[in-house]
Each structure stands twice: as C-alpha cells, then as structure tokens.
Amino acid sequence: MIAKLIVQGATREEALKRMQIALESFVVEGVKTTMPFLARVMQHPGFQAGKVHTKWLEFEGADLLKEPT
C-alpha cells in the first residue's frame, strides 16, 4: 500500500463529494494506481445511491474497468 485516503462528511453525499475532490487532486508519481478506477466507482449512480453489496463489482466491474476514451 502506498497511501490510504479517507474522507468523511455529515452525509453520504458530502463524503462522496469530498472523495471525488480528493481523488482528483491526489498525485502519485512513478507507479500505476487504482485512482482512476476509484473515481469511476465514486461517480457510478448505484454507488452514489448506496445500492451496493458484496457482489456489486462482479455486476458493474466490467464497465468500471474500462477507461474512458
């Protein structure tokens, strides 16, 4: 693990906004990270609505793994 990014907010929506801002401004050089993937997860409507479960990535993961062109 290189770093751990933790945010909190009074509401889920506030925490999601803070995480999105943090992911956009976080810089790690020299190695590949999962931050672009995490940013896509954070923007997914199902994740934002809290409609996730332990198998959620199995259902949504294929689309989230594709980097935008």
N, C-alpha and C positions, 0 to 999 in steps of 0.2 A: 504494500500500500504506500502510495506517495503522500497522499493527504486525505483528510476527511473533511467534508463540507457539511455543516449543519446549520439549518436556519429554523427560526420559529416565528410564529405570528399569533395574534389573538384569534384568528380564524384560519381555516384551511386555505381560503382564497388569498389571504395576506401572506401566509407561509409560501404558497406556490409562487406568488409574485416575487417575493424575496429570493427564492431559489432560482428563479429564471434570471433575475438580475445578477445574482452571484455567479451562475454558470456562464453568463455572457461576459463577465469581467474577469473571471478566473483564468490565469495563464500558467500553463505548464509547458516548458520547452524541452526538447530533446527526446521525448518518448511519446508514443501514441497513448491517448486516454479514451475513456468511455464518455467523456463530457458531451460530445455531440449527440450520442445516443440518449444520455440522460435528459438533455434539453428536449429531444423529441418526445420522450416519455412524459415529461412535465407538461408539454403542450397538447397531449392527447386528450380529447374531450372526456373519455371514460376515466382517465386518471384524475383529471381535474374535478370530476363529479364524485370521485371516491368510489367508483364502481369497479374496484379491483379485487382480486382474490389470488390465492397461491398459484393458480394456473393461468392467470391473466396474460403473462408474457408468452405462454405457449400459443394463445389465440391471437394476440396482437403483435407478437415479436417479429414476425417476418416483415411486416410493413415498417416497423420501427427500426429494423436493422438496415434498411435501405437508406443510404444517404441521399438527400435531395440533389437533383442535378441542376 
